[in-house]
């Protein structure tokens, strides 16, 4: 196949992708994801922080808040940070038992919304029973919590570990700058792993890994870039306080979740379309 043929095939892919995004109402589905993510955010934080509190990490609360400040828009950071500080002040014994299970159940609503929207991207009418769907959502929530625990450990211990490696090798390099560059790779890898798990296990479709990776890589790159641009826009161009007043933090957080939901759906649409084109399924406009 020549380079011109590859370009034509890529152009056909982009045209079909644009139509699939319109057919599946990705804008509306992203709003649905944002709503459920907002509802499940704080119960999920309750579940996650109750697990993190068992890690023997010094200055854990400060390090976690610093990581959140780099990920969230400034207006929404205060809302999330207040809840994180409140949860850390709660005794861990109060978070165990039924309360922990309840927070896990409620926190899985966001994952359930992601699973539903992935099935729509694949043009699949769900056949799983409601208990099956909820069990899958809870299982994926637990897996993603484990990944977040790992990322927390890496973020907290990463700088000191990098410095120790430099000392062990007898290098006089700048360990801080080395960790800063290494952290970008770690963040990319963990986000890629998270999306790959959701894209593979979420839809009720038999698929191969080569149909998962393109959408996961695209969504990860867009997530990193869009998050930075969104924070920059809100900080320099947004006037949400004038429009929304006291609920500005909630509105900005929902807008951020909507953007992430749209990026997530774009990756799902890419994977689903690659699967259909690999099977030589016709364009829906012609079917």
C-alpha positions as CSV (number, residue, x, y, z in Angstrom):
1,X,0.0,0.0,0.0
2,X,1.5,3.3,-1.1
3,X,1.7,6.5,1.0
4,X,-1.3,8.0,-1.0
5,X,-3.4,5.0,-0.1
6,X,-2.6,5.4,3.5
7,X,-3.5,9.1,3.4
8,X,-6.8,8.2,1.7
9,X,-7.6,5.5,4.3
10,X,-6.8,8.0,7.1
11,X,-9.0,10.6,5.5
12,X,-11.9,8.1,5.3
13,X,-11.3,7.2,8.9
14,X,-11.5,10.8,10.0
15,X,-14.8,11.4,8.0
16,X,-16.4,8.3,9.5
17,X,-15.2,9.2,13.0
18,X,-16.8,12.6,12.6
19,X,-20.1,11.0,11.7
20,X,-19.9,8.5,14.5
21,X,-19.4,11.3,17.0
22,X,-22.5,12.9,15.7
23,X,-24.6,9.7,15.6
24,X,-23.7,8.8,19.2
25,X,-24.3,12.3,20.6
26,X,-20.9,12.4,22.3
27,X,-21.5,16.0,23.5
28,X,-24.6,14.8,25.4
29,X,-23.0,11.7,26.7
30,X,-20.1,13.7,28.0
31,X,-22.6,15.8,30.0
32,X,-24.0,12.5,31.4
33,X,-20.5,11.4,32.4
34,X,-19.8,14.8,34.0
35,X,-23.0,14.6,36.1
36,X,-22.3,11.1,37.4
37,X,-18.6,11.9,38.0
38,X,-19.6,14.8,40.1
39,X,-22.1,12.7,42.1
40,X,-19.5,10.0,42.7
41,X,-16.4,12.2,43.3
42,X,-16.6,12.7,47.0
43,X,-17.8,9.2,47.9
44,X,-14.9,7.9,45.8
45,X,-12.5,10.2,47.6
46,X,-13.9,8.9,50.9
47,X,-13.2,5.3,49.8
48,X,-9.8,6.2,48.3
49,X,-8.5,8.3,51.3
50,X,-9.6,5.6,53.8
51,X,-7.2,3.2,52.0
52,X,-4.5,5.8,51.5
53,X,-4.5,6.6,55.2
54,X,-3.0,3.2,55.9
55,X,0.1,4.0,53.9
56,X,3.1,4.9,56.1
57,X,3.8,8.1,54.2
58,X,5.0,11.3,56.0
59,X,3.2,14.5,55.1
60,X,0.7,12.5,53.0
61,X,-2.0,15.1,53.2
62,X,0.3,17.9,52.0
63,X,1.7,15.8,49.1
64,X,-1.8,14.7,48.0
65,X,-3.1,18.3,48.0
66,X,-0.1,19.4,46.0
67,X,-0.8,16.7,43.4
68,X,-4.5,17.7,43.2
69,X,-3.5,21.4,42.7
70,X,-1.6,20.3,39.6
71,X,-4.5,18.4,38.2
72,X,-7.6,20.5,38.9
73,X,-8.6,24.0,37.9
74,X,-7.8,26.5,40.6
75,X,-11.5,27.4,41.2
76,X,-12.4,23.7,41.7
77,X,-9.3,22.8,43.7
78,X,-10.6,24.7,46.8
79,X,-13.8,22.7,46.8
80,X,-12.0,19.3,46.5
81,X,-9.2,20.3,48.9
82,X,-11.7,21.3,51.7
83,X,-13.3,17.8,51.4
84,X,-9.9,16.1,51.4
85,X,-8.8,17.9,54.5
86,X,-12.1,17.1,56.2
87,X,-11.8,13.4,55.3
88,X,-8.2,13.3,56.6
89,X,-9.3,14.8,59.9
90,X,-11.8,11.9,60.3
91,X,-10.5,8.9,62.2
92,X,-9.8,6.0,60.0
93,X,-11.9,3.7,62.2
94,X,-14.9,5.7,61.2
95,X,-14.3,5.0,57.6
96,X,-14.3,1.2,57.9
97,X,-17.1,-1.3,57.7
98,X,-20.4,-0.3,56.2
99,X,-19.4,3.3,55.5
100,X,-16.5,2.1,53.4
101,X,-18.7,-0.3,51.4
102,X,-21.3,2.4,50.9
103,X,-18.8,4.9,49.6
104,X,-17.4,2.3,47.2
105,X,-20.9,1.5,45.9
106,X,-21.7,5.2,45.4
107,X,-18.3,6.0,44.1
108,X,-18.7,3.4,41.3
109,X,-21.5,5.4,39.7
110,X,-19.0,7.3,37.6
111,X,-17.4,4.1,36.3
112,X,-20.9,2.8,35.5
113,X,-21.6,5.9,33.4
114,X,-18.4,5.3,31.5
115,X,-19.3,1.7,30.8
116,X,-22.7,2.7,29.5
117,X,-21.3,5.3,27.1
118,X,-18.6,2.9,25.8
119,X,-21.3,0.4,24.8
120,X,-23.1,3.2,22.9
121,X,-19.8,4.0,21.0
122,X,-19.6,0.3,20.0
123,X,-23.3,0.4,18.9
124,X,-24.0,-2.4,21.5
125,X,-27.3,-2.8,23.3
126,X,-26.3,-3.9,26.8
127,X,-27.1,-7.5,27.7
128,X,-25.6,-7.5,31.2
129,X,-28.1,-7.6,34.1
130,X,-28.1,-4.6,36.5
131,X,-26.3,-6.6,39.3
132,X,-23.7,-7.7,36.7
133,X,-23.2,-4.1,35.6
134,X,-22.9,-2.8,39.1
135,X,-20.4,-5.6,40.1
136,X,-18.3,-4.8,37.1
137,X,-18.3,-1.1,38.0
138,X,-17.3,-1.8,41.6
139,X,-14.5,-4.2,40.4
140,X,-13.2,-1.6,38.1
141,X,-13.4,1.1,40.8
142,X,-11.3,-1.1,43.1
143,X,-8.7,-1.7,40.3
144,X,-8.5,2.0,39.5
145,X,-8.2,2.8,43.2
146,X,-5.1,0.5,43.3
147,X,-3.6,2.3,40.4
148,X,-4.2,5.6,42.2
149,X,-2.6,4.3,45.3
150,X,0.4,3.3,43.3
151,X,0.5,6.8,41.7
152,X,0.3,8.4,45.2
153,X,3.3,6.4,46.4
154,X,5.2,7.3,43.2
155,X,4.4,11.0,43.5
156,X,5.4,11.1,47.2
157,X,8.5,8.9,47.1
158,X,9.6,9.8,43.6
159,X,11.8,12.8,44.3
160,X,13.7,11.1,47.2
161,X,14.1,7.9,45.3
162,X,15.5,9.8,42.3
163,X,18.0,11.6,44.6
164,X,19.0,8.3,46.1
165,X,19.6,6.7,42.7
166,X,21.8,9.7,41.7
167,X,23.8,9.4,44.9
168,X,24.2,5.6,44.4
169,X,25.5,6.1,40.9
170,X,27.9,8.8,42.0
171,X,26.3,11.4,39.7
172,X,26.2,15.1,40.5
173,X,23.1,15.7,38.4
174,X,20.0,17.6,39.3
175,X,17.7,15.0,40.8
176,X,14.8,17.4,41.0
177,X,14.8,18.1,37.3
178,X,15.3,14.4,36.5
179,X,12.3,13.5,38.6
180,X,10.2,16.2,36.9
181,X,10.9,14.7,33.5
182,X,10.4,11.1,34.8
183,X,7.1,12.0,36.4
184,X,5.6,13.0,33.1
185,X,6.4,9.5,31.8
186,X,4.9,7.9,34.9
187,X,1.7,10.0,34.7
188,X,1.4,9.1,31.0
189,X,1.9,5.4,31.7
190,X,-0.6,5.3,34.5
191,X,-3.2,7.2,32.6
192,X,-2.6,4.9,29.6
193,X,-3.0,1.9,31.8
194,X,-6.3,3.2,33.4
195,X,-7.9,4.0,30.0
196,X,-6.8,0.7,28.5
197,X,-8.5,-1.2,31.4
198,X,-11.7,0.8,30.9
199,X,-11.7,0.5,27.1
200,X,-11.0,-3.3,27.2
201,X,-13.3,-4.4,30.0
202,X,-16.1,-1.8,29.7
203,X,-17.8,-2.6,26.4
204,X,-19.6,-5.9,25.8
205,X,-17.5,-6.6,22.7
206,X,-14.8,-9.1,21.8
207,X,-11.7,-7.1,20.9
208,X,-8.0,-7.3,20.5
209,X,-5.4,-5.0,22.2
210,X,-4.5,-3.4,18.9
211,X,-8.0,-1.9,18.8
212,X,-7.6,-0.5,22.4
213,X,-4.2,1.2,22.2
214,X,-4.9,3.9,19.6
215,X,-7.8,5.4,21.5
216,X,-6.1,5.0,24.8
217,X,-2.9,6.8,23.6
218,X,-5.0,9.6,21.9
219,X,-7.1,10.2,25.0
220,X,-4.1,10.2,27.3
221,X,-2.3,12.8,25.2
222,X,-5.4,14.9,24.9
223,X,-6.1,14.6,28.6
224,X,-2.7,15.9,29.5
225,X,-2.8,18.8,27.0
226,X,-6.5,19.7,27.5
227,X,-6.1,19.8,31.3
228,X,-3.3,22.3,31.1
229,X,-5.1,24.4,28.5
230,X,-8.3,24.4,30.6
231,X,-6.6,25.5,33.7
232,X,-4.9,28.3,31.7
233,X,-8.2,29.4,30.2
234,X,-10.1,29.4,33.5
235,X,-7.2,31.3,35.2
236,X,-6.8,34.0,32.6
237,X,-10.0,34.3,30.5
238,X,-12.8,32.9,32.6
239,X,-15.2,35.2,34.5
240,X,-17.2,32.5,36.2
241,X,-17.5,34.3,39.5
242,X,-19.5,37.1,38.0
243,X,-21.9,34.7,36.3
244,X,-22.3,31.9,38.8
245,X,-21.3,33.5,42.1
246,X,-21.0,31.0,45.0
247,X,-21.4,27.9,42.9
248,X,-18.4,28.8,40.6
249,X,-16.3,25.9,41.9
250,X,-19.0,23.3,41.1
251,X,-19.6,24.7,37.6
252,X,-15.9,24.8,36.7
253,X,-15.5,21.2,38.1
254,X,-18.5,20.0,36.0
255,X,-17.1,21.8,32.9
256,X,-13.8,20.1,33.5
257,X,-15.5,16.7,33.9
258,X,-17.4,17.3,30.7
259,X,-14.1,18.0,28.8
260,X,-12.6,14.8,30.2
261,X,-15.7,12.8,29.3
262,X,-15.6,14.1,25.8
263,X,-12.0,13.1,25.5
264,X,-12.8,9.6,26.9
265,X,-15.6,9.1,24.4
266,X,-13.3,10.2,21.5
267,X,-10.9,7.4,22.4
268,X,-13.8,4.9,22.6
269,X,-15.1,6.1,19.2
270,X,-11.6,5.6,17.7
271,X,-11.3,2.1,19.1
272,X,-14.8,1.1,18.0
273,X,-14.4,2.5,14.5
274,X,-11.0,0.8,14.0
275,X,-12.7,-2.5,15.0
276,X,-15.5,-2.0,12.5
277,X,-13.2,-1.0,9.7
278,X,-11.0,-4.0,10.5
279,X,-14.1,-6.1,10.0
280,X,-15.0,-4.2,6.8
281,X,-18.3,-3.1,8.3
282,X,-20.0,-0.4,6.1
283,X,-20.4,3.2,7.1
284,X,-23.5,3.8,9.1
285,X,-24.5,6.5,6.7
286,X,-24.6,3.9,3.9
287,X,-25.8,0.9,6.0
